[in-house]
Amino acid sequence: MPYDGKLLAQARAELERQRAENRAEQQRRLSLVYARAPEVEQIDARLRRQMTELVRLTVSRAPDLAERLDALKHDNLELQAERAERLTALGLPIDYLDEIVSCPICRDSGMDGGQPCRCLKKLYNRELTKELSSLLRHGDESFERFDLSLYDDQPREGGSPRDAMSRIYKSCRKFADSFPDVSANLLFQGGTGLGKTYLSACIARVVADKGYSVCYDSAAAALEAFEAQKFARDPEAAEAAAARVRRMLDCDLMILDDLGTEMITSVTVSALYTLINSRLNAGKKTIISTNCSDEELQRKYTPQICSRIKGEFLRLPFVGRDIRLLKK
């Protein structure tokens, strides 16, 4: 996927910070062991000299090269065995002084076979997901805390609101637990205060904790970014908007909140189609929440947009009374 240069630099800086911490911890261990057992420091010095000798022998044309390499190997194994005994005598594991790395795949280089390692990708996604602070504003949004008792359980045609919200809850939890192996996108549809944003936050937390990138924005702010990247007069503002657009197009999960509250213009409608259609074509998942009914969506947006939503999104109709008012 394309990477945002600024966020990638921040991810690399975090990787370097981890590497520095690991080097400092290794140095602390070396100082501790060398102070308690100077013989280990002497052994390490001899091992380093052996490595230098190995390089020298490898490039030499000595007639007895094979014999000398065998002797060097024998001495090296003896030194390693003695070193292990000394560490064991100190009550330490034999790998206590080995190089410390956070990622065994790339050994904290950030690269794996010429490509960004998954550890760097995870750090990049963490930077990308920091904007979720506006969605996870209470810090306690989780499926475990979702309270179905706030929904009326009085029987109605088609079942009670609590039954309906129980089904929606299960669909959302399955989506989060199965991500990214999910087939449908989600459309949260219903009035204000019914839990659409809360369940979006629950899904975002689970998906982000798995290491996937999540973007969250209101429809108004998201579509303004598309407009700004085209029409902003300030080059810096245009570039910042373009970076936001790239993140929304490239993230693993996009959460578009309050669709229908933005100002409807030809530019915003075109931007919405680009966002939805590009992500669908790329196989990336999107959650849209809206207070609009099907009829209102059809009045506000083009047939192409409505067709994409109808055909590619699982519609989850939220029902009940405004939870915020009930809590008050």
C-alpha positions in Angstrom: 0.0 0.0 0.0 1.2 3.6 -0.5 2.7 5.1 2.7 2.3 8.6 4.0 5.8 10.0 4.3 5.2 11.9 7.6 3.6 8.9 9.3 6.2 6.5 8.0 9.0 8.7 9.4 7.2 8.8 12.8 6.9 5.0 12.7 10.6 4.7 11.9 11.4 7.1 14.8 9.5 4.8 17.1 11.4 1.8 15.8 14.7 3.6 16.4 13.6 4.4 19.9 12.9 0.8 20.6 16.2 -0.2 19.1 18.0 2.3 21.4 16.2 1.0 24.4 17.3 -2.6 23.5 20.9 -1.5 23.0 20.9 0.3 26.3 19.5 -2.8 28.1 22.1 -5.0 26.5 24.8 -2.7 27.6 23.4 -2.7 31.1 23.5 -6.5 31.1 27.1 -6.5 29.8 28.3 -4.1 32.5 26.5 -6.1 35.2 28.0 -9.4 34.1 31.5 -8.1 33.4 31.6 -6.5 36.9 30.6 -9.8 38.5 32.7 -12.1 36.3 35.6 -10.4 34.5 36.4 -13.7 32.9 33.3 -13.3 30.7 34.6 -10.0 29.4 37.9 -11.6 28.6 36.1 -14.5 26.8 34.1 -12.0 24.7 37.3 -10.1 23.7 38.8 -13.4 22.6 35.7 -14.2 20.6 35.9 -10.9 18.8 39.5 -11.5 18.0 38.5 -14.9 16.6 36.0 -13.2 14.3 38.7 -10.9 13.0 41.0 -13.9 12.4 38.2 -15.8 10.6 37.8 -12.9 8.2 41.6 -12.8 7.6 41.8 -16.5 7.0 38.8 -16.5 4.7 40.5 -14.1 2.3 43.9 -15.7 2.6 45.4 -18.3 0.3 47.3 -20.3 3.0 47.9 -23.9 2.0 46.8 -25.2 5.4 43.6 -23.0 5.3 41.2 -25.9 6.1 43.2 -27.1 9.1 43.5 -23.6 10.5 39.8 -23.0 10.1 39.0 -26.3 11.9 41.3 -25.3 14.7 39.6 -21.9 15.0 36.2 -23.4 15.0 37.3 -25.9 17.8 38.6 -23.0 19.9 35.5 -21.0 19.3 33.2 -23.8 20.5 35.3 -24.2 23.6 35.1 -20.5 24.4 31.4 -20.5 23.9 31.0 -23.5 26.2 33.1 -21.8 28.9 31.1 -18.6 28.5 27.8 -20.5 29.0 29.2 -22.2 32.1 30.2 -18.8 33.6 26.7 -17.3 32.9 25.0 -20.4 34.4 27.2 -20.1 37.5 25.8 -16.6 37.9 22.3 -17.9 37.7 21.7 -16.4 34.3 20.5 -17.9 31.0 23.2 -18.6 28.5 21.6 -16.1 26.0 21.5 -13.3 28.6 24.1 -11.2 26.8 22.8 -11.9 23.3 21.7 -9.0 21.1 18.2 -7.8 22.2 15.7 -7.2 19.4 12.0 -6.5 19.4 11.4 -8.1 16.0 13.1 -11.4 15.3 12.2 -11.2 11.6 14.0 -8.0 10.6 16.0 -7.6 13.8 14.7 -4.1 14.2 15.9 -2.9 10.8 12.3 -2.4 9.7 12.9 -4.2 6.4 12.2 -7.7 5.4 13.4 -8.8 2.0 13.5 -5.3 0.6 10.0 -4.6 1.9 8.7 -2.9 5.1 8.6 -5.5 7.9 5.3 -6.2 9.6 6.7 -4.6 12.8 7.2 -1.3 10.9 3.7 -1.7 9.3 2.2 -2.2 12.8 3.9 1.0 14.0 2.8 2.9 10.9 -0.8 1.7 11.5 -0.5 2.8 15.1 0.4 6.3 13.9 -2.4 6.3 11.4 -4.9 5.2 14.1 -4.0 7.9 16.6 -6.8 10.0 15.1 -9.3 7.6 16.7 -9.0 9.6 19.9 -12.0 11.6 18.6 -14.0 8.4 18.3 -12.7 6.6 21.4 -13.3 9.8 23.5 -14.4 8.1 26.7 -11.7 5.4 26.7 -14.1 2.7 27.8 -15.9 1.8 24.5 -15.9 -2.0 24.3 -18.3 -4.7 23.3 -18.3 -5.9 26.9 -19.7 -2.6 28.1 -22.4 -2.3 25.5 -25.6 -2.3 27.6 -28.6 -4.0 25.8 -30.8 -3.3 28.8 -31.0 0.4 27.7 -33.2 -0.8 24.8 -37.0 -1.5 25.2 -37.9 -5.2 25.4 -41.6 -4.7 24.9 -42.8 -7.0 22.1 -43.6 -5.4 18.7 -44.1 -6.5 15.2 -40.8 -8.0 14.1 -39.5 -8.2 17.7 -38.6 -5.8 20.4 -35.9 -3.1 20.0 -33.7 -5.1 22.4 -34.0 -8.1 20.1 -33.1 -6.0 17.1 -30.2 -4.4 18.8 -29.0 -7.8 20.0 -28.8 -9.0 16.4 -26.9 -5.8 15.4 -24.5 -6.2 18.3 -23.7 -9.8 17.3 -23.2 -8.7 13.7 -20.8 -5.9 14.8 -18.9 -8.2 17.1 -18.5 -10.8 14.4 -17.3 -8.2 11.9 -14.6 -7.0 14.4 -13.5 -10.5 15.5 -13.3 -11.7 11.9 -11.6 -8.7 10.4 -10.1 -8.5 7.8 -11.8 -11.7 6.6 -15.2 -10.1 6.2 -17.2 -10.0 3.0 -19.5 -7.1 3.6 -19.2 -3.4 4.6 -21.6 -2.0 7.2 -24.3 0.6 7.0 -25.5 1.8 10.4 -28.8 3.5 9.9 -31.1 5.1 12.5 -31.9 8.1 14.6 -29.6 9.9 17.0 -28.5 8.4 20.3 -29.1 4.8 19.4 -25.5 3.5 19.7 -24.2 3.9 16.1 -21.1 5.8 17.1 -20.5 3.6 20.2 -20.6 0.4 18.2 -18.3 2.0 15.6 -15.9 2.7 18.4 -16.1 -0.9 19.7 -15.2 -2.2 16.2 -12.5 0.3 15.8 -10.8 -0.7 19.1 -10.8 -4.4 18.2 -9.5 -3.8 14.6 -6.8 -1.3 15.7 -5.7 -3.6 18.5 -5.1 -6.3 15.8 -2.6 -3.9 14.2 -4.8 -2.8 11.3 -5.1 0.8 10.3 -8.4 2.6 11.1 -9.5 6.0 10.0 -12.5 7.8 11.5 -14.0 11.0 10.4 -17.4 12.7 10.0 -18.7 12.8 6.5 -18.5 16.6 6.5 -14.8 16.7 7.5 -13.9 13.8 5.3 -15.5 15.3 2.2 -14.0 18.8 3.0 -10.6 17.2 2.8 -11.3 16.0 -0.8 -12.4 19.5 -1.7 -9.4 21.2 0.0 -6.9 19.0 -1.8 -8.3 20.3 -5.1 -9.1 23.9 -4.4 -7.0 25.1 -1.4 -4.9 28.1 -2.3 -2.3 27.4 0.4 0.1 24.7 -0.9 0.7 23.4 2.7 -3.1 23.1 3.3 -3.6 21.3 0.0 -0.8 18.9 0.8 -2.2 18.2 4.3 -5.6 17.6 2.8 -4.2 15.3 0.2 -2.4 13.3 2.9 -5.7 12.9 4.8 -7.4 11.7 1.6 -4.7 9.2 1.0 -5.1 7.8 4.5 -8.9 7.5 4.1 -8.4 5.7 0.8 -5.6 3.4 1.9 -6.5 2.5 5.5 -7.7 -1.0 6.3 -11.0 0.2 7.8 -12.7 3.6 7.2 -15.4 4.8 9.5 -17.5 7.5 7.9 -19.8 9.0 10.5 -23.0 11.1 10.2 -23.4 10.8 6.4 -26.1 13.2 5.3 -25.2 16.0 7.6 -22.6 17.5 5.2 -23.5 20.3 2.8 -24.6 18.5 -0.4 -22.8 19.9 -3.5 -21.6 18.4 -6.7 -18.1 18.4 -5.3 -19.0 16.6 -2.1 -21.2 14.1 -3.9 -18.3 13.4 -6.3 -15.9 13.0 -3.4 -18.2 10.6 -1.7 -18.5 8.4 -4.8 -14.7 8.5 -5.1 -14.2 7.4 -1.5 -16.7 4.6 -1.5 -16.0 3.3 -5.0 -12.1 3.4 -4.6 -12.3 1.5 -1.4 -14.7 -1.1 -2.8 -12.4 -1.6 -5.8 -9.4 -2.0 -3.5 -11.3 -4.5 -1.4 -11.0 -2.3 1.7 -13.8 -2.3 4.3 -15.9 0.7 5.2 -18.5 1.5 7.9 -21.0 4.3 7.2 -23.4 5.6 9.8 -26.3 7.9 9.0 -29.5 9.2 10.4 -31.0 9.2 6.9 -33.6 6.8 5.7 -33.3 4.9 2.4 -35.6 7.5 0.8 -33.5 10.4 2.1 -30.3 8.8 0.9 -31.8 8.5 -2.6 -32.8 12.2 -2.6 -29.4 13.4 -1.5 -27.1 11.2 -3.5 -26.7 9.9 -7.1 -28.0 6.5 -8.2 -24.4 5.3 -8.5 -23.7 6.0 -4.8 -27.0 4.5 -3.6 -26.4 1.4 -5.8 -22.9 0.9 -4.3 -24.3 1.3 -0.8 -27.3 -1.0 -1.4 -25.2 -3.7 -3.1 -22.1 -3.7 -1.1 -23.1 -2.8 2.5 -24.9 -4.8 5.1 -27.7 -2.6 6.3 -28.1 -2.5 10.1 -31.2 -0.5 11.2 -30.7 0.8 14.7 -34.0 1.2 16.7 -35.1 2.3 20.2 -35.1 5.5 22.2 -32.3 8.1 22.5 -29.9 6.5 24.9 -28.3 9.8 25.9 -31.7 11.1 27.1 -32.4 7.9 28.9 -29.1 8.1 30.8 -29.8 11.7 31.8 
